Amino acid sequence: MSTHEHQDLHTETLAVHGGQHVCPTTGAVMPPVYLSSTYAQSSPGVHQGYEYSRSHNPTRYALERCVARLEGSKLTEEQDASFGGFAFSSGLAATASLLDILHTGDHVIAMDDLYGGTHRLFRQVAERSRGIAFSFVDMTDMDAVQAAVTDRTRLLWVETPTNPMLKVSDLGALAETLRGRDITLACDNTFATPMLQRPLEYGFDVVMHSGTKYMGGHSDVVCGLLVTANAAIAQRIRFHQNAVGSVLGPFDSYLALRGVKTLALRMARHCDSAMALAQMLEASPKVQQVIYPGLDSHPQAEVAQRQMQLNSIHAGGGMITVTLDTDEAGSRRFLEAFEIFSLAESLGGVESLVEHPAIMTHASVPRAHREALGISDSLVRLSVGIEALVDLQADLQRALDAV
């Protein structure tokens, strides 16, 4: 398959073939791992598109091009070498690299509910070292977003669904609210993946993934991804990716690309099983609240049903957030009783995980901010894997009995 054609294929096909071609030398159907750090030149400055692996690497390009096509970028190789896709050493490295396109004194409107590492990067690093100002806003409220805009606002950063409260923001409404302003719109699409929503299609400029999660999917690689369909933004990101150098290595690029190829199958299983477990939890007397974008009880159910779809059918993703009807001690009993779900940070892998945000992933978020969002000592987050549903149901019941 040519890297220049077939951009209109379905996402399931793009996950396998997007931006890819067989090796012209050997016919290998999977891009090889190019470990070389440097490449021979026939004359000074004359090369075959690769000179140094921080700047150009064929294996990294294969991943970047695939994800770019999967997220809907139509950029050609002439416009950008990797079609507007960029792979970094972690999700936070990707986020930090996007902040690099800003200037001292610029202002960012960020979602109030964010991954703890993103919140830490914004408040404890970028504010201090880069002089960037941040306002944290509930982006399910368009009036609040509009009120937060200043003459220095240059970036909007939204997660949807959010981590860990699973708020769902209306991407089209956000783009319309800020239309015509000099503000780059960026969406952390980690939880939904391009299988459920593609922010570029709603008018967003940049999409970010912690590729460690669903994109890689096997809990064996740490990586971050940025995608843009805007050639000018791609040029700026490429400059900073090369200048800062936090690129993804070739073997990790190979692992992440291998994971992306099964993304459609995995997401279908994640969504089906998560919906069944969310319904089970909602019926349990041990539970105060279940937050899951697939349920009619979700606060933004209408937006979720319209915006998050898998094969034109509403899908809520693989993440469930639960407030147990107990205290921290009861939550610990719940978390320690699982046998199939692993008590571990991260998410999005083939194995099911459970964690306690206040103690684990969001411990760096100030307590007052956590409490304002509802991240209590009885709140837990589940990442539903691809194991047999009946086994997951039995394991979940075991944990509920321990409460």
C-alpha positions in Angstrom: 0.0 0.0 0.0 1.3 3.4 -0.9 1.8 6.0 1.8 0.2 8.6 -0.4 -3.1 6.8 -1.2 -6.2 5.3 0.4 -6.7 8.0 3.0 -10.4 7.5 2.9 -10.4 4.0 4.3 -12.2 3.0 7.5 -10.4 3.4 10.8 -10.1 -0.4 11.2 -8.2 -0.6 8.0 -6.1 2.5 8.6 -5.0 1.0 11.9 -3.3 -1.8 9.9 -2.3 -0.1 6.7 -2.4 3.7 7.3 0.8 5.4 6.1 2.5 2.1 5.5 4.1 0.3 2.6 6.0 -2.9 2.2 9.8 -2.7 2.4 11.0 -1.9 -1.1 14.2 -3.9 -0.6 12.9 -7.2 1.0 9.1 -7.0 0.7 8.7 -7.2 4.5 5.1 -6.4 5.4 6.0 -5.0 8.9 8.4 -2.0 8.9 11.9 -3.1 10.1 13.5 -1.8 13.2 16.2 0.6 12.1 18.6 1.0 15.0 21.2 3.0 13.1 21.9 6.4 14.6 23.3 7.9 11.4 23.0 7.5 7.7 25.5 7.7 4.8 25.4 10.7 2.5 26.4 10.6 -1.2 27.5 14.3 -1.0 27.4 16.8 1.9 23.8 17.4 2.6 22.6 14.9 0.0 20.9 11.9 1.5 17.9 9.6 1.1 15.7 11.5 3.6 17.6 10.3 6.7 20.7 11.8 8.2 20.5 11.3 12.0 18.0 9.3 14.0 16.9 12.1 16.3 15.7 14.0 13.3 14.6 11.1 11.0 14.1 7.4 11.7 12.2 5.1 9.3 10.7 3.0 12.1 9.5 6.1 14.0 8.1 7.5 10.7 6.1 4.3 10.2 4.4 4.8 13.5 3.9 8.5 13.1 2.4 8.2 9.6 0.1 5.4 10.7 -1.3 7.4 13.7 -1.6 10.5 11.6 -3.8 8.8 9.1 -5.7 7.1 11.9 -6.5 10.5 13.4 -7.6 11.9 10.0 -4.6 14.0 8.9 -4.5 14.4 5.2 -1.1 16.0 5.0 1.1 14.6 2.3 4.8 13.7 2.6 5.6 16.9 0.7 3.8 18.9 3.4 5.3 17.0 6.3 7.6 14.0 6.3 5.4 12.0 8.7 2.0 13.4 7.6 1.7 15.5 10.8 2.3 12.7 13.2 5.1 12.9 15.9 6.2 10.2 18.4 7.9 11.1 21.7 9.5 9.3 24.6 6.3 9.6 26.7 2.9 11.3 26.7 4.2 14.0 29.0 7.1 14.6 26.6 4.6 15.1 23.8 2.6 17.5 25.9 5.7 19.4 26.9 6.8 19.7 23.3 3.5 21.2 22.3 3.9 23.8 25.1 7.3 24.6 23.4 5.4 26.3 20.6 4.1 28.9 23.1 5.9 32.0 24.3 6.6 33.4 27.8 3.5 35.2 29.0 1.1 33.2 26.9 -2.1 31.9 28.5 -3.5 28.4 28.4 -7.1 27.3 29.1 -6.9 23.8 30.5 -9.6 21.3 31.5 -10.2 21.3 35.3 -10.0 17.5 35.5 -6.7 16.3 34.1 -4.3 13.4 34.4 -2.2 14.2 37.5 1.0 14.3 35.5 -0.4 16.9 33.1 -1.6 19.0 36.0 1.9 18.7 37.6 3.6 19.7 34.3 1.4 22.7 33.9 1.3 24.1 37.4 4.7 23.0 38.8 6.9 23.2 35.7 5.6 25.3 32.9 4.3 28.1 35.1 7.6 28.4 36.9 10.2 27.7 34.2 8.4 29.0 31.1 6.2 31.8 32.5 3.1 30.4 30.9 -0.2 31.1 32.7 -2.9 28.5 33.1 -6.6 28.7 33.9 -8.4 25.4 34.8 -12.0 25.4 33.6 -14.8 22.9 33.4 -15.0 22.5 29.6 -18.5 21.0 29.7 -19.6 24.6 30.3 -19.1 26.8 27.2 -19.8 30.0 29.0 -17.0 29.2 31.5 -14.6 28.6 28.6 -15.6 31.9 26.9 -15.1 33.8 30.2 -11.6 32.4 30.6 -10.3 33.7 27.3 -7.8 36.6 27.6 -5.9 38.6 24.9 -2.9 36.3 25.8 -4.7 33.0 25.4 -2.9 30.9 22.8 -3.8 27.3 23.6 -6.8 25.3 24.8 -6.1 21.9 26.3 -9.0 19.5 26.9 -9.2 15.8 27.9 -12.4 14.1 26.9 -13.3 11.8 28.6 -11.2 13.2 31.5 -9.0 11.4 33.9 -10.4 10.2 36.3 -13.9 11.8 36.4 -14.7 10.9 32.8 -16.2 14.3 32.0 -17.1 14.5 28.3 -16.7 17.8 26.5 -18.4 18.7 23.3 -15.5 19.1 20.9 -17.6 20.7 18.1 -19.0 23.3 20.6 -15.5 24.1 21.9 -14.2 24.7 18.4 -17.2 26.9 17.5 -16.9 28.9 20.8 -13.2 29.8 19.9 -13.6 30.0 16.2 -11.7 32.9 14.6 -9.3 33.5 17.5 -5.6 32.9 17.5 -5.9 29.9 19.8 -4.6 26.4 19.1 -7.1 23.8 20.1 -5.5 20.6 21.5 -7.3 17.4 22.7 -5.8 14.6 24.8 -7.6 11.7 23.1 -6.0 9.0 25.2 -9.1 7.5 26.7 -11.3 7.5 23.5 -8.6 6.8 20.9 -9.3 7.5 17.3 -11.5 4.5 17.2 -14.2 6.3 19.2 -13.6 10.0 18.3 -11.3 12.0 16.0 -10.9 15.6 17.3 -9.5 16.9 14.1 -12.8 16.3 12.4 -14.5 18.6 15.0 -12.1 21.5 14.2 -9.3 20.8 16.6 -5.7 21.6 15.6 -3.7 19.0 17.6 -4.4 15.6 19.1 -2.3 14.1 21.8 -2.1 10.5 23.0 -0.3 8.8 25.8 0.6 5.9 23.4 1.6 3.9 26.5 -2.1 3.3 27.0 -4.6 2.0 24.4 -2.5 2.8 21.3 0.4 0.5 22.4 -2.1 -1.6 24.3 0.2 -4.2 25.9 1.8 -2.4 28.9 5.2 -2.9 27.4 6.1 0.5 25.9 6.1 4.2 27.1 5.4 6.7 24.3 3.6 9.9 23.4 2.0 11.0 20.2 1.0 14.3 18.6 -1.0 14.6 15.4 -1.9 17.7 13.4 -3.5 18.3 10.0 -2.2 21.8 9.9 1.1 22.0 7.9 2.2 25.2 9.7 1.7 23.7 13.1 3.4 20.5 11.9 6.5 22.5 10.9 6.6 24.1 14.4 6.3 20.8 16.2 8.9 19.2 14.0 11.4 22.0 14.8 10.8 21.6 18.6 10.8 17.8 18.4 14.3 17.9 16.8 15.6 20.8 18.9 14.6 19.2 22.2 15.2 15.6 21.2 12.6 13.8 23.3 11.9 11.4 20.4 10.7 7.8 20.6 13.4 5.2 20.0 13.1 2.8 17.1 12.3 -0.4 19.0 9.6 1.3 21.1 8.2 2.7 17.8 8.0 -0.8 16.5 6.2 -2.0 19.6 3.8 0.8 19.5 3.0 0.3 15.8 2.5 -3.4 16.5 -0.1 -2.4 19.1 -1.9 0.1 16.9 -2.6 -2.6 14.4 -5.0 -4.4 16.8 -6.5 -1.2 18.2 -9.9 -1.7 16.6 -10.4 -5.2 17.9 -9.2 -4.4 21.4 -11.3 -1.2 21.7 -14.5 -3.2 20.8 -13.8 -5.7 23.5 -12.8 -3.0 26.1 -16.1 -1.1 25.4 -18.4 -4.2 25.5 -16.9 -5.5 28.8 -16.8 -2.0 30.4 -20.5 -1.4 29.6 -21.4 -4.7 31.3 -19.3 -4.0 34.3 -20.6 -0.5 34.6 -24.2 -1.8 34.6 -23.2 -4.4 37.3 -21.7 -1.7 39.5 -24.7 0.6 39.0 -26.9 -2.1 40.4 -24.7 -2.8 43.5 -25.7 -1.5 46.9 -22.0 -1.1 47.7 -21.7 1.7 45.2 -22.7 5.4 45.5 -22.1 6.4 41.9 -20.8 5.0 38.7 -19.4 7.3 36.0 -19.2 5.7 32.6 -19.8 7.5 29.3 -21.9 4.6 28.0 -24.6 4.9 30.7 -27.7 7.0 30.4 -26.9 8.3 33.9 -23.6 10.0 32.8 -23.8 13.8 33.3 -23.0 14.4 29.6 -24.8 11.3 28.2 -26.2 13.2 25.2 -22.8 14.5 24.2 -21.1 11.1 24.7 -23.7 9.3 22.7 -23.3 11.7 19.8 -19.5 12.1 19.9 -18.1 8.7 21.0 -18.9 6.0 18.5 -17.4 2.7 17.4 -18.5 1.6 13.9 -21.4 4.1 14.1 -22.6 2.6 17.4 -22.3 4.5 20.7 -19.4 3.2 22.8 -18.3 4.5 26.2 -14.6 3.3 26.2 -12.8 1.0 28.6 -12.6 3.2 31.7 -15.0 3.2 34.7 -14.9 5.5 37.7 -16.7 4.4 40.8 -17.4 6.0 44.2 -17.9 3.3 46.7 -20.3 3.5 49.6 -17.5 3.2 52.2 -14.4 5.0 53.6 -10.7 4.7 52.7 -10.3 1.5 54.7 -13.2 0.0 52.8 -11.7 1.2 49.5 -8.5 -0.5 50.4 -10.3 -3.8 51.1 -12.0 -3.5 47.7 -8.7 -2.8 45.9 -6.8 -5.6 47.7 -9.5 -8.3 47.0 -9.1 -8.5 43.2 -7.4 -11.5 41.7 -7.6 -10.8 38.0 -7.6 -7.0 38.0 -4.1 -5.8 39.0 -3.7 -3.0 41.5 -1.5 -0.8 39.3 -1.2 2.7 37.7 -1.6 3.2 34.0 -4.5 1.9 31.9 -5.5 0.8 28.4 -3.6 -2.5 28.3 -5.0 -5.9 27.4 -5.0 -6.7 31.2 -7.6 -5.2 33.6 -6.3 -2.7 36.1 -7.7 -0.9 39.1 -6.3 2.0 41.1 -7.0 4.7 43.7 -6.5 8.1 42.1 -6.2 10.1 45.3 -3.3 7.9 46.5 -1.8 6.9 43.2 -2.2 8.7 39.8 -3.5 12.0 41.1 -1.5 12.3 44.4 0.4 15.3 43.0 -2.8 17.2 42.5 -3.5 19.4 45.6 -6.1 17.9 47.9 -8.4 20.9 47.6 -8.4 20.6 43.8 -9.1 16.9 44.0 -11.9 17.4 46.5 -13.5 20.1 44.3 -13.5 17.6 41.4 -14.9 14.8 43.5 -11.8 12.7 43.7 -12.5 11.3 47.2 -10.9 8.6 49.3 -13.7 6.2 48.2 -13.2 6.8 44.5 -11.6 4.1 42.4 -10.8 3.8 38.7 -11.0 0.7 36.6 -9.4 0.0 33.3 -11.3 -2.9 31.8 -9.1 -5.3 29.8 -9.9 -8.0 27.2 -10.2 -11.0 29.5 -13.4 -13.2 29.5 -16.3 -11.0 30.8 -17.6 -13.7 33.1 -14.2 -13.9 34.9 -14.1 -10.1 35.3 -17.6 -10.1 36.7 -16.7 -12.7 39.3 -13.6 -10.8 40.2 -15.5 -7.6 40.6 -18.1 -9.3 42.8 -15.3 -10.6 44.9 -14.0 -7.1 45.5 -17.5 -5.7 46.2 -18.1 -8.4 48.8 -14.8 -7.3 50.6 -16.2 -3.8 51.0 
